Amino acid sequence: MTPTEDKTKTLELPITGMSCAACARHVEKALKGVPGVADASVNYASGYATIESAPGTPITDFVAAVEEAGYGAEAPNEVTFILEGATPDTLTMVRAIPGVLSASLEADHLAATYLPSIVAPRDIRASLRESGVRATRDSETRPADETDDELRALRTRLTVAIAFSLPTLVISMGDLMFPGRNWVLLALTLPVVIYSGGRFYSSAWHAAKRRLADMNTLIALGTGAALLYSVAATVAPQSVQPHAAHGAMVHVYYEAAGVIITLILLGRVMEARARRRTGSAIRALLDLQPHTARLLADGVESEIAVEDLELDDIIVVRPGDRVPVDGVVVSGASAVDEAMLTGESIPVSKGAGDEVYGATLNTTGAFQFRATRVGRDTALQRIVGMVRQAQGRRAPIQHLADEIAAIFVPVVVAISVVAFAAWMVFGPPETRLNDAMTALVTVLIIACPCALGLATPTAVMVGSGVGATHGILVKGADALQAMAGIDTVVLDKTGTITEGKPRVTDIIPLIPDLTEDALLSLGAAVEHGSEHPLGEAVVRAAAERGLVVPAASEFVATPGQGVRAMVGTSSVLAGTARYLEGESIPARDSGTRVESLASEGKTPILIAVDGRLAGIVAAADVEKASSRSAVENLKRMGMDVVMITGDHEATARAVASRVGIARVLARVLPDHKAAEVQRLQAEGSKVAMVGDGINDAPALVQANVGVAIGAGADVAIEAADVTLSRGDLQGVATAVRLARATMRTIRQNLFWAFVYNVIGIPIAAGVLYPAFHIRLNPMLASAAMSLSSVSVVSNSLRLRRFRDK
């Protein structure tokens, strides 16, 4: 992490009022101009701005910049609290909370407006409590879903446009002639232009005031030119056709203006519906969160909003309930379906001391748990946050589209003017003005850069959402692109290839009539008081076999060597050969077996009873069940697979051989792992580093893509670009396939968006007319423009059919 990153904070701010990808660039430019903002990116497809700013930068500055640019930020919620112990400083403190836009205090009632994407009532109440003020929520007002409101508004405008433009089209295309025809067409067209298309003109005007141009500029210029020409032809026909007879009806373009707006609105509705589907993964995750929880306080159970839960609250979960937040079970037992986190369909048994996670589904039992993570800290909200963060950042491939789109509109306006002039000079004298107007309007309409702007973000939105359903959380579009290009995967051993905790693998009795179970029982008895991982493995193995373990007494541990205790009347020792030899117990007979076990990467524990070697129990950090097949999968995809570990060479190679890895980097100290990754990169490899521990964090950052196993340390997850929440190495191959599929979709989108404009603009200008007498009707151009955006979004939605092979 760079020093600059240390001094910045990242937040996501919903943006409203954007109608095209160029709008997103305008908002982005406005946000970057706010003092304290290090970087900002706006995703038109998701409607979110991702802002990196210096801590302490007022949220109101971001909102003001967005509104000044002619757009809106997230509609705030309003919450009221009843306070006890408020002071004159209370109001100032509340107003300083990031995300609080305003606050007022009357008597003991505090009213605050806040942005729910940044702060929650829980946070406000916690800040009040820290200042010694007790707050009880009185009420809360939340605005309606703006996405649904905007879609409804678009549909209403579209309905009006269809109602008035359809008769206009019939009269014009049917060439129906009657007195006052052009005045009737004008009357039918005005509602379409003023009401249905009013937003295009107002947005274009706002952009013009900021010396900017976007898709709305093209639409406003195209339809505005057609409308103004038609009005002039209706009011004063001789002004456009000097030789027209008095009272003659001059050709007008009312149907072009009305139908173009109608078709563009139709495309917007289709696009809005499709874009909603691209965010369905996040909405599906959020829908899993219950709205209420059963709080147990002072022996009384009450139902409260999940937003009001606080750390250390005791919560009751009954059969069929979803767990509201993360916590630790304090009483009761059940089995919890954690498929939304792990992908495993078999419910996991939970008892006292076990962790439970918000949004997972309780099955048959009931239990009580203590809340340990609430709000944005829960596993579910962290997943949603990572997905949104991925959708908000740009992939390097998007910069090409951005650079082209930035100069696209001025170039198109210039082309339309050149086309108009060319038709006025070289067109047939009797129709040159009409032909010139047609070329002008058609070029402006067909050249919409919206498909170009949607090509990357829609694919990233769908790809990252699909990844979340597969337990793959990608931090950014740049990571998604980098993941698609890796050719070398470096796997940490402990906790990544292996389970991260030792298990008993071999039980070898060395005296007659001593069974494996009896030997394991003796080992478990003497190890019961040990805190060493190997001792815990022996105790766990006995429990898994259901063995009755006898009680031990007089427990004595020698650190790093072994333990001894009395089991009944027998003296039992468990430890290394050196430990037994030091206790005058011959262990030479075990030599060959010990060496053989060690060569397999196992740790032998020698057990002696009453001064006699009784047997060997071996333990090892065993490979995960899926590790070998995951490695084979990566190899089939053309990847070089490398294992890195701090373990001894023999142990490392034994593990590597069992999972099919040929290249092993052993005895690598934690601070040298990043250097090894750097060395591979110097050889020309594109490296993905996969790890789970704190000591893997530097290597995760150094790699082209850092991949953290989700069950691992938080530090590793924060340092990584990709997190596998299911803790399964198969997720690495799945992530690569998904990244490649996403990049393939982006390239397809960009290709068709470029081809559409490269082919469409010259045809609209009339280059085919001299040779083939082919021209493009403005209405067909508007239909093609709208469908180009919809086709890009629809192509991106195909990623939802992604299935891991």
N, C-alpha and C positions, 0 to 999 in steps of 0.2 A: 504494500500500500504506500503510495507516495505521500509526501508531506501535505500536498494540496488536498488529497482525498481525506486526510485526517481532519482538516479544518472545514469540511463541508458536510452538510446534511442533505438527504434526498427526500423529497416528498412528491406524491402524485396528486394533481389537482384536476378534477373533472372540468371540461370546457364545453360550453353550450354555444349554439348559433353557427357552428362551422358547417359549410355546405360543400366544401371541396378540399382537396389536398393542399391547394394554395392557401386556403384559410389557415390551415395548420402551420404553414410556414410564416404567415403574418403574425400569428399568436406567438410562435417561437421567437421571432425577431423582437417582438415587444417584451417578452419575458427576459431575453438576454440583455436588454437594455436597462433592466432594474439593477440599481447598485447592490452589490453583494452576491449577484447570481454568477456562478462559475460556468454553468452550462444549463441548457434547457432543450428538451425535444418534445414535440407534440405529435401524437399519433391520431391522425384523423379517423382511422378505422375504429379505434377503441374510445376516442373522445377524451383521452387523458393527456395531461402535460406532466412530464417528469422533470423536476427542477432540482438542480444541485446548487445550493447557496450557502453562504456563510451563516453559522449559527447566530440567531438573533435577528436575522432579516425579517421584518414584519410580513406576515401573510397578507395583510391588507395591501401591501405594495404590489404583490403579484396580482391580486384581484383588480386593483386599480389599473394596472398595465393592460390586463386582458380587456377590461371594459373600455379603456381608452382606444384600444385597437378595433373596437366595434363588435366585440363578442362578449360572452358572459361566462362567469365562473360558476361553480356548483352553487345551487340554491341553498342558502343556509337553513339549518334547523333552529328552533327557538326552544329553550328549556328554562323553567323557573324552579327555584329552590326556596325553601323556607329555612332561614338561617338562625342559628343560636350562637351568640358571642361575636357578632360582626363588629369590626372596628372601622375607623375612617380609612384605613389602608386596604380594606378588603376589596373594594371596587377596583382600585388601581392594580392590585395583584391579579384579579380575574381578567382584566383587560389585557394584561401582559402575557396571558397563556397563549402559546402558538395555536392558531386555528380559531380563536375567539375573535369575532369581528366587532362586537359591541356588547356592552353590559350596562345595566342600570340597577340601582338599589333604592327601593322605597320601603321604609320601615324595615321589616324583617324579610321582605321578598326580593330575591335577586333574579333578574331576567337577563339571559345571555343569548345572543345569536352566535352560532358557530358552524364551521364547515365539518360535516361528519366524516369526510375522508381524512381529516387531519387530527381531530380531537373528538372525544366522546364525553358525555355527561359524567361518566366515571372518573375521567381525568380531572374535570373541573372540581368534582366533589373531593377527590384526593388532595388537590392543591389547597382547597379550603380547609380540609382536616389538618394538613401539615401546618397551616397558619393558626391552628387552634379554633377554627370555626366549624361547628357541626352543621351539616347541610342535609335536608330531606327533600328529595325531588317532589315537586308539586304537580307539574304538568310538562308536556313536551309536544311541540307542533312540528310535524314533518311535511315537507311539500310532496306533491304527487310525483310519481316517476316521470322525470322530464323526458326520458327517451321515448316512453309511450305517448306522452303529450305531443312531442314533436312529430311522431309518426301519425298521430290522429290529425294534427294540423295539416300535415302534408296531404293526407287522404282527403280532407275537406276541400283544400285548394284544388286538388286534382279533380274532384267531383264537379266543382264549379267550372273548371276549365273545360272538362269534357262536355258539360251541358251547353256551354256557349260556343265552343269551337266546332262542335259537330255540325250544327246548321250552317256555320260559316263555311266549313269544308264542302258541304253538299251544294250550297249555292255557287261557290267558286268553281269546284271541280265539275259540277253539272252544267256550268256555263249558263245558269238561269238568268235571264234578263227581264227586268221589270223596272218601272220608274222608282228612283230613289234607292236603287240597289246598293250603291257604294255607301250611302248613309246607313242603311240597315246593317251592312257588314261592319261599319265603324261602331255602331251601337252594340253589336254582338261581341266585338273584339275588346272593347274597353274594359269590361269586367274581368276578362281573362288577364289582360295586361296589368291593370291596376291592383286587383285583389290577388289573383292566383300567382302572377309573376312579380308582384310588388317587391318581394324580398330580393329578387335578383338585382333590381335597379337600386334599391337602398344599399345593398352590400357593395355594388359597383361604385356607388357614390362615396361610401366610407373609404373604400380602397383608393379611389382617386384623390381624396383629400390627404391621404397619407403617401401619395405619389407611388402607389402600388397598383398592380393589375393582377387579376385572377380569372378563374373560369366565369364568374359572374360578370366580369368586364366584357368577355366575349359574347355572352348571352345578351347582355344589355345593349351592346353596340349592334349586334346582328338584328335582334328583334326591334330595337329602337329605330334603326335605320329603315327597316321595312315598314314600321308603323308611321314614322314621320313622312316618308315618301308617299305612303298611301293616303294619309290625311291631306297632304298637299294636293294630291291628285283628286281627292274628293271635293275639297273646298275650292280649289282654283286649278282646274284641269290644265289650263294653258301654261301654268307655271312649270309643269314637267313635260308637257307636249305642246309647244307653241303652235303647232299646225293643226291641233285638234279642233273639230267643229264645235261651235257653241252648244253647250248642253250634252256633248258626247261624254260617254262614260270611259274614262281612261283606265288602263289595267292597273289593278292595285294588288298589294301583298298582305291583306288582312289575314287571309287563311294561313300564310306562312308564319306571321307573328303569333297568332293564336295557337296553331297546331304545334309549333316549335315549343312554346312554353308548356303546352299540355304533355308533349312527349318527354320533355326534360323532367317535368314533375313526375310522370310515370316512372321514368328511370330512377328518380330520387327515392320514390316509394319502394321500388324493388330493391334498390341499393341499401336503403335503411333497414328493410326487413332482412336482407342477406347479412348486413353488418351485425345486426343483433344476433344472428346465428353464430357469427364468428366468436362472440363472447359467451356462448352458451356454456362452455366448460367452467368458467368462473362462476356464473350464475348457478350452475348445478351444484358446485361446491358450497356456495353460500346458502343455498336452499337447505343444505343438510343441518345447518346450525339451528337449534331450537330457539324459539323466541322467549320462552320462560323457563324457570328452574325452581325446584323445591328447596327452599332454604330452611335449614334447621338451626334455630337460635333459641337458647334458653329452654330447650326441650319442646319448643313449639315449631311446627312445620308451617311455612307459608309460601305462596307462589309469588315470585317476583320476576321482573324482566331480567334477561341474561345480562343486559348492559349494566345492571346495578350490582352484579356480583363483584366481590372484592377478594383479594388474596386472603387465604386462611378461612374463608367461609366454609361451613360444612353443608354439603348438598346431598339430598336424598335422590337416588335413582331407582326407579321401579322397573319391573319387566316391561319391555317394549319401548322404554324411553330412550331418547338419544342423550348422550352425555353432553351437558351444556358447555363446559370448559375443561381445561386440562387439570389433572390433580392426582392425588395419591389416596388409595382406598384405606379407610380407617376401620371399617367394620363391614361385615357381610361378605358375600361371595357370589360370583356369577360368571357367565361367559359373555364376552363382548365381541361383537363383529367389528373388526378393524379393517375391513376390506377397502374402505375409502382412503386409508393411509398405506396399507401394506399390500393390498391386492389379494391377500389370502382369504379364501372363502370360509375357512374353518374358524369359528369363534375361539378367542383366546381366554383361558381361565384367569380370573382375577380374584385376588384375596387381599387381606390386609398387607399393606406395604407395596402393592403393585401400582404401577402408573396407569392411568386412563386418560383418554384424549377426547377433546371436544368434537362433537358431531359423529362419534362412533356410536353403534347401536347396541344397547343392552338386550340380552335375550331372555333368559328364564328367571334368574335370581334377582335379588335386591341388595343394594349396598349403599353405604354412605362414604363420601370421599371429601378430602380437604382440597380446596382450590389452590393450585400452585402457579397457574398462568391464566390470566384473563385478558380480554380485549385483543389487541393486536399481537400479544405474545403467545397466543395459543398456536398449536401446530397447524390448525386449519387456516388461521389468518396469516400465518407465515407463508404457507403454500400460496394462498391467494396473492399476498404481497409480492412474492417472487415471480409469479406468473405475470402480474401487472407490470412489474419492473422490466421483465423481458419484453413485453409488448410495447413498452414506452421507449425503449432504446433502439437506435438505428443499426442495421447491419451495414458493413462497409459497401456492399453492393448497392445500397439505396442512395449513396451519395451521388452516383452517376445520374440517377433519375432526378434527384433534387437539383443538381446543377443545370440539367437541361430544362427542367420545369421552371426554374428561376428566370430564364431568358426567353422562355417559350412564348408567353403572351405578347410581349412587344414585337417579336419576330412575326407572329401570326398577324397582328394588326398591320404590320408593314406589308406582308404578303397580300392581305386583303385589299389594301390601298393600291398596290401595284396591279393586282388583278382588275380592280375597278377601272384604273387608268387605261390598262391594256385593252379592255373591252370598249371603252369609250373611244379609243383611237382606232382599233382594228376591227371592231364588231360591225355587223350589218347596220347601215345607217338607220333603217326603219325601226330597229329594235335595240339599238346599242345601249340606251339608258336602262331599259328593262334588263338586258343581259348583264350589264355592269352591276346593277343592283343585286341581281341573283348571285353573281360571283362573289360580291362583297359579303352578303349575308351568309352564303353557304360556307365560305372559308372560315368566317368567324365562328359559326356554329359547330362545324365538324371538328375543329381543332382543339376541342376541350382537352386539357391535360389531366383530367381527373383519373382516367385509367392508369396513367403513368404514376400518379401519386399513390394510388391504391395498391399497386402491384406488389410492393414489398410488405407494408404493414399488415395487410389482410392475411397474407400467407404466414407471417410471423405470429399473428394472433391465433390463427387456427392451429398452427404447429405447436406453439407453446401450450395451448389449451389441451390438445391431444396428449402432449407429453405429460401434463399434470395427471391425466386419467391413467397413464401408464406408470405413475410414480417417478416421473422424470421432471425435475424443476430446473428450468433454464433461466439464468439471471438476465440475459440480454440477447438481442438479436445478433450482436457481434459474436457472442459465444456460440450461438446456433450455427452461424456461418463457419466459424473456426472448427466446430465439431465435425462438420461435413467434410473437412479437408484433412483430418488427421490420418497418419499412416503408422504411428507407433503408439502402443498403449503400455504405460509403465504401471504395474500393479504393486502396491505395498502388500506385504505378506500378512502381518498380524491384523485381524479384524476386517481384512478386505478379501484375501483369498481364503483365509481361515476364519473360524468363528470368533477368535479373539479371546477365548478362554479354554483352558485345557480340559480334555475329557479322557477318561480311562479307556485305553485301547487294548491292553493285554493284561491277563491275570494268569500267572504261572506258578502253581504250587511246586515246591521242591522237596517235600517230605511225603511219605506214603500216607494215604487215607485223609489227606487234607484237601478238601474240595475248593473250587474257585470261590464259591459263596462264603465258605468259612474263612478263607484267607482275606477276602474283601471286607468281611465283617470285622476282623481283627484290625485291619488297616484303618477302617472307618472309625472304630472305637478310639484308637490312639490319636487319630488325626482330628477328632471332633473338636478339640480345643485349639486347633491350629488356624492361623489366619492366612497361611500361605496358599496361593492359588492351586498348587498341586494337591495339598491336603483337602481343600474344598472340593476338588474334582473327585477324590476318593470317596468323601462323604456323600456327594451327590450321586455317584454311581451306585452306592449301596442303597440309597433311598429309591432310585429308579428301579432297582431289582426287587424292592419291597422287603429287604432283609431286616431282621431284628438285630440291631447293633447293641452289644452289651455296654454297660456303663464303664467308664474309665476313671481312674483316680491318680493322684500324685503325678500330674502332667508336668513334664519338663521339656522345654524347647531349646535347641542349640541353633541359633540363627544361621541359615545358609547350609545347614547340614542335615538336621533331622529332629525327631521328637521321640520321647519315651513316656510310658505310663503303665500303670498296673491295670490289667483287665482281669477281673476276678482275682485269682491267686497267681496269675502269670505276669511276667515282666515282658512287655512288648515294645520293640523299637521299630521305627520306620524312618528311612533316610538313605543317604548315599553309601556307597561301598566304603568310602573313607571314614564315614561316621561309625559304621559298624566295626571296622577294623580298630578304630580308636576306643571302642567299648570292648575290645578283646573278643570280638565275634568274627570268626573266619568267614570271609566273603569271597574267597578265591574261586570257589565252585561256580560262582555266578558270572565270572569274567566274560566268557564267550557270549552268553546270552545278553549281558549288559552292552557289550560292544555292538552286537547285532541290532539291538533295539535303538541304540544311539545313532547308528548309521541310517536308520529309517526316520530320524528326526523325532524320536520319542525320548522321554525322560524316565529312566527306571527308578522306582522306589523299592528299595530292599526292605523286607519285613523279617524281623527275627523274634522268636518266642523262647523265653527262658535260655538265652545265650546260644540259640541254634538258628541258623538261617532257614526260614520257613518258606519263603517264596518272593516273587517279584510282581509288583503291580506297576505297569507302565502307563504314562499319561502323555498326551500330546495335544497341541492346539490343532485340532483336526480341520481339514478343508470343509468349506461349505458344500452342501450337496450339489449345488449348481456350478461350482467353480470350474471343474474340468470341461463340462459342456460349454460353458461361457467362453473359455479360452479357445476351444475348438471352433466355436462360432466366429470369434474375432479373426482367427487364422483364415477361415474360409472367406472372410471379407477382405483378405489381403493385408491384414495388419501384422506388424511385428510386435510380439508380446514379450515384455521384459518384466522380471520380478525383482524388486528392490527390498532389502531388509537389513536390519542390524544384527540378525542372527549369525551363528557360525556357518561356515561354508557347507559343512556336511548336512546340517539340519535344513539349510536353505535349499540345497540341491535335492534332498529327499522329497521335500514338499513340492518343489518345482516339477520333478519328474512325475509325481503322481497326478498333477493337473495338466501336464503336457507342455511345460515351458522350458525352452532350451537355454535361453540367455538369462543368467542370474547375476545380480549385483549384491554380494553378501558383505556383512560387517561394515555397512555404511552407516556412519553416525548420523543422528538426526539433522545436524547442521550441514551435513554434506550431501543430503538428498537433492537439494536444489541444484548443487553443482553438477551432480550426475545427470539431472534432467537437462541442464544447460549444455553439457558435453554432447548429449544425444542431438540436441538442436543444432550444435555446431557441425554435426555430421550431415545435416540437411534434413533431419526428421521433423515431422510435425507431431508434437508429443501431447498425448492426453495422460495426465497423471491421476491415478485413482488411489485415494487413501481415506483414512477415517480418523486419524489421531492428530493431536495438537502438533506433534513433531512433523506431520506431513504438510502443515500449512505453508511453509516457505516454498516447498516443491510444487504445491498446487498453484501458487501464484506465478512461479517461474514458467510452468508449462504453458503451451499454447491454449490448452483447455484444462482446467482443474476440475476433477470430478470427485465429489465427496459422497461417501456412503452415509445415508441419512441417519442411521442409528449411531453414528460416531459423534465426535466432539463438536460442540457448537463452533469452536474456532475454525475447524476444518471446513465446516459448512459455510461459514461466512467468507472464508478465503477462496472457496471454489466457485467456478462458473456454472457448474451443473451439479445438482444434488439428486442422488438416487434414494428416494424416501423409503423404498422397500428393502434397501440393504442387500440387494441381489446383484451379482456381477453380470447377470444376463442383461441388466438394464444398460450396461455400457454399449453393447451391440445394438440394443433397441434405440438408444439415443443417437448413435451414429446413423442408423437407417432413417430415423425420423428427420434428423438434420439434413441428410442427403435428399430425402423426399421434399422437404420444405424448400431447400435451395433450388431443386429442380422446378418446383412450382413457381418460385420467384422468377427464375429465368424465363419460363414459359410466359408468365404475365408480362414481363418487361418486353419480351420479343413481340408479342401480339400488340401491346400498347404502342411500341415504336412503329411496327409495320402498319398499324391502323392509321397513324398520323402521316407517315411517309407516303403511303399510297393515297389516303383520303384527301389531303390538302391540295396536291397538284390537280387531282380530278375535279375537286370543288372549284379550283381557280379556272378550269377550262382547258387544260393542256391537251385533252383528247378531242376537243371539239374540231380543230382544223382538219384532222385526219379522219375521225370517225363520227363526227357530229354527236358525240356523247357528252351530256352535261348532267350535273347532279342537282336534283331538286332540294331546296333548303329543308323541307320536311323530312325527306329521306336522310339528309345529313344529321338532323337532330335525333332521329330514331337510331341511327348508327352510333352516334355519340353516346346516347344513353345506354344502349346495349353493350357498348365496349366496356363501360364501367361495371355493369352487371356481370358481364362474362368474366372479368378479372376476379371479382368477388366469388363467383360461382366456381371458377377453377380452383381458387384457394380452398373453398369448402370441400373439395374432393379429398383434402387431407384428412377430413373427419373419418374417412373410410380406411385410414391407415391401420394395418394389423401387423403385429410383430410376427415374423416367420419362425 
